[in-house]
Amino acid sequence: MTSPAPTLLDRTPRFIAVVGAMLLIAFGLWAMIDPRSFFDSLATFDPYNQHLIQDIGAFQIGLGAVLLMAGLPQPSDGLLTGLVGVGAGMAAHAVSHAVGHDLGGTPEIDIPVFALLGGLLLVGGLVRWNQLQA
């Protein structure tokens, strides 16, 4: 027995999720690549803090990845969505700390810990994706 073709109403939530994902990822990349421009254009909450703006960008990328995974019509589940979304955000957070290594914190600890956690989450997502394909 085949299921009926999806209606416009059936496709609307996925469409909204993918559009939202693209916007979040685009704004996240903007905040990470050019934090001063992002601050001057959108996030005008003084004082300017480059590290904070880049971290905000990293987490927007993670949120966008969650929406993207949830919105794509592929075999997926909450575990895959969470692993890939949080992994992408954590990996971007590691990049933020690497770029701003001279802005404070403890880069010798932060960068490898965030990178390792992001990598583990993304590997977990890949394993889960392979399980769902089987």
N, C-alpha and C positions, 0 to 999 in steps of 0.2 A: 504494500500500500504506500503510495507516495503522498507526501504532505503538500498542501496547497502552496502555490507561489506566494512569496511574501508580498504584502501590500505596502503602500507608501508609509502607512502608519507603523508597520512592522520594522521598516528600514530606518525610520526617523531617529530613534535613539542611537543607533550605530553611527549614523551620519553626524549627529551632534557631537558624539564622543570623538570621532576622528577630526572634525573641524576644531573642537576644543583642544585636542592634542597638538595639532599643528600650531595653533596660536600659542599655547604654553611653551612648546619647544622653541618656537621662534623668539618669543620674549626672553626665555631662559638663555638662549644662545647670545642674544643681544646683550643681556646683563653681564654675561661672562666675558664676551669679546670686547665690549666697549662700555664698561661700567659707568664711566663719567657721562657719556651720552645718554645712557639709560636713566641715570639719576637726574640729569638736567631736563630730560623730556617727560619722564613719567613719575619718578620716585623722589620728588623734591621735598624730602623730609630731612632737614638739616640736623646734624652735620653730615656731610658726605663721608661715607666709609666704604672704600673700594672693596675691602674684604667682605663686608656684609652684603653689598650689592652682588658680588660674584657668587656668594653662597646662596642668595635668593635665586639667582639664575640656575644654579645647580639643582635646587629643589623644584623649580618650575619644570626643568627638563625631566626630572623623575616623575612628577605628577602627569606631565604630558605623555610619558612612556606608559604609565598605568592606563590612561584613557585610550591610548593607541592600541595597546594589547587587548583591552576590553572591547574595543570597537571593531577590530578586524574580524571578518567572518572566517575564522580558522578554528580548528580544534583547540580550545583553550579552556582554562578553568581559573578559579581564584588564585590557586597556588602559583601557576605560571605567571599570571598577571602581576601578582605581588612580587615574585622573585625578579622578574625582568624590570618592572617599574622602579622598585627600590634599588635594585642593582645599578640601573642607569643613573639614578639620582646620586647614589653613593660614589660611583665612578666619576661623575661630573664634579662632585664635592672634592674628591681627591685632586682633580685637575685644578679646581679653584685654589686649593691650598698649595699646589705646586707652583702655580702662576704667582700667587701672593706669598711665597715663602718668606719674603723679607718684611711682611706686614705684621708679624707677631705670631703668637701661638707657639707650638712646639713642632715645627715642620719635620724634624727627624723622627717623631712618633706619629703625628697626624697623617702625613702623606702615606706611609706604608700601611698603617692600620686601615685608613679609608679605602685605599687601593685594594688591599687584600679582601676586605669585606665586600666591596663592590664586585670584585672578580669572583669571589665565592658565590655570591647571589646570582650573578649572571651565568656561571657554570651550572648552578642549581636550576636556573631557568631553562638552559639548554637540555639538561637531563630530563626535566619535566616535559619539555616540548617533544623530545624523542619518545618518551613514554606515551604521550597522547597520540603520536603518529602511528604507534604500533597497534 
